[in-house]
Amino acid sequence: MDAIKNITNRVSARELAKPYPTSEEMALVYKGALRAPDHAWLRPSSFIEVKNNGLDKLSKIFHDYALSLSDISNEVIEKYKNAPYRAPMIIILVNTYKEHPKVPSIEQKLSTATAAQNIILALNAMKYSSIWRTGKLAFNENIQKALGLKNNQEILGYLYVGTEVGKTKKIPSLDIDDFVSYL
């Protein structure tokens, strides 16, 4: 797929199903992710790939977290428990902060976010779809600990991955003049 067309036509998928990328395809996707800009070559980005039985493990982690909350409805508990099953594959985006005099935490997070965008674009070029999810299940120390992350690591989101079900949603075209100014 033409790179510019891939970038300018990309949209998040509403619903995802199998098939998901093969191990060989994912190796290429991760190679692309690791080409993200990275000040001082700190390599802050890593990824946890979740599929098959891993979805059950992630569901249990989310469910246990939901049960630990005091003011939560049964409906929300079920929503958290079932969240991993919204796609056949999930890539957990992990940022590992590394102390550096010239590279603050925000720059390292931006590198991991750029790696995530590279993943999204690579998947799209391979005719797979994705959606980047964040929120309480991402920015959460309890879930990070349950996943075995260290104190200097944090989740920046979950990429839900698979093949889009149904029609690609239409999004309005944007006028670049609304977003770009010139000096």
C-alpha positions in Angstrom: 0.0 0.0 0.0 1.2 3.5 -0.8 2.6 5.1 2.4 0.8 8.4 2.0 -2.5 6.8 1.2 -2.1 4.5 4.2 -1.5 7.5 6.5 -4.3 9.7 5.1 -7.0 7.0 5.0 -6.3 5.3 8.4 -9.2 5.1 10.8 -9.7 3.1 14.1 -11.9 0.0 13.7 -15.2 -0.3 15.6 -15.2 -4.1 15.8 -12.3 -6.6 15.3 -12.2 -10.3 14.7 -9.9 -13.0 13.5 -7.7 -13.4 11.6 -5.0 -11.4 13.4 -1.4 -11.0 12.1 0.9 -14.0 12.0 4.1 -14.2 14.0 6.1 -13.4 10.8 3.9 -10.4 10.1 4.3 -9.2 13.7 8.1 -9.5 13.5 7.9 -6.9 10.7 5.5 -4.7 12.6 7.8 -4.7 15.7 10.8 -3.9 13.5 8.9 -0.9 12.2 7.9 0.1 15.7 11.5 0.1 16.9 12.4 2.6 14.2 10.5 5.4 16.0 12.5 8.5 16.9 14.4 7.9 20.1 16.6 10.6 21.6 19.9 9.2 22.9 19.0 5.7 21.8 17.4 4.8 25.1 14.9 2.3 23.6 12.1 3.0 26.1 9.5 1.0 24.1 8.5 -2.6 24.7 5.3 -4.5 23.9 3.4 -7.3 25.5 1.5 -9.4 22.9 -1.7 -10.9 24.2 -3.7 -13.5 22.2 -5.4 -16.9 22.7 -5.1 -17.9 26.4 -3.4 -14.6 27.1 -6.7 -12.9 26.6 -8.1 -15.0 29.5 -5.2 -14.0 31.7 -5.7 -10.3 30.9 -9.4 -10.7 31.5 -8.7 -12.1 35.0 -6.3 -9.2 35.7 -9.0 -6.6 34.7 -11.7 -8.5 36.6 -9.6 -8.7 39.8 -8.9 -4.9 39.5 -12.6 -4.2 39.1 -13.4 -6.3 42.2 -10.9 -4.3 44.2 -12.9 -1.1 43.6 -15.4 -0.1 46.2 -18.0 1.9 44.3 -18.5 0.0 41.1 -21.6 -1.6 39.5 -21.8 -5.2 38.4 -22.3 -3.9 34.8 -18.9 -2.1 34.9 -17.2 -5.2 36.5 -18.4 -7.3 33.6 -17.4 -4.6 31.1 -13.8 -4.6 32.5 -13.8 -8.4 32.6 -14.9 -8.7 28.9 -12.7 -5.8 27.6 -9.9 -8.1 26.3 -12.3 -10.1 24.2 -13.1 -7.1 22.0 -10.3 -8.2 19.7 -8.4 -11.4 19.0 -5.1 -9.8 19.7 -4.0 -7.0 22.0 -0.6 -5.3 22.1 0.1 -3.6 25.5 2.3 -0.5 25.0 4.9 -0.3 27.7 7.2 2.7 28.3 10.3 2.1 30.4 11.7 5.4 31.8 15.5 5.5 31.8 17.2 8.3 33.7 19.1 10.6 31.4 20.3 14.2 31.8 19.1 15.3 28.3 16.0 13.1 27.8 13.1 13.8 30.1 10.3 11.3 30.7 7.9 13.0 28.3 10.4 12.5 25.4 10.6 8.8 26.2 6.8 8.6 26.3 6.6 10.3 23.0 9.0 7.8 21.5 6.8 4.9 22.7 3.7 6.7 21.4 5.4 7.1 18.0 6.3 3.4 18.1 2.6 2.7 18.6 1.7 4.8 15.6 4.2 2.9 13.5 2.6 -0.3 14.7 -0.9 1.0 13.7 0.3 2.1 10.3 2.2 -1.1 9.6 -0.9 -3.2 10.5 -3.0 -1.0 8.3 -0.6 -1.5 5.4 -1.0 -5.3 5.9 -4.8 -4.9 5.8 -5.4 -5.4 9.5 -7.2 -2.9 11.7 -6.6 -1.6 15.2 -7.8 0.8 17.8 -5.7 2.4 20.6 -7.4 2.2 24.0 -6.4 4.0 27.1 -8.2 5.0 30.3 -8.5 3.5 33.8 -7.3 0.1 32.7 -4.1 1.6 31.2 -3.1 4.2 33.6 -3.2 1.9 36.6 -0.5 0.8 39.0 -2.4 -2.3 40.1 -2.7 -3.6 36.6 0.9 -2.7 35.9 2.0 -4.7 38.9 -0.2 -7.6 37.9 1.6 -7.6 34.5 4.9 -7.7 36.3 6.0 -4.2 35.2 8.7 -2.5 37.2 8.4 0.9 39.0 10.0 2.7 36.0 7.6 1.1 33.6 4.1 2.2 32.6 1.3 1.2 30.2 0.6 3.9 27.6 -2.3 2.0 26.2 -3.6 -1.1 24.5 -3.7 -1.7 20.8 -6.6 -3.9 19.9 -5.8 -5.7 16.7 -7.5 -7.9 14.2 -9.6 -7.8 11.0 -12.3 -5.2 10.8 -15.8 -6.5 10.9 -18.3 -4.6 8.7 -17.7 -1.4 6.8 -14.9 1.0 7.7 -16.4 4.0 9.4 -16.5 7.2 7.4 -14.8 10.2 9.0 -15.0 13.7 7.7 -12.2 15.1 5.7 -10.3 17.8 7.6 -9.2 21.1 6.3 -5.5 21.5 7.0 -5.9 25.3 7.3 -7.9 24.7 10.5 -4.8 23.0 12.0 -1.7 24.6 10.4 -0.4 28.1 10.8 2.7 29.7 9.3 5.3 32.1 10.6 
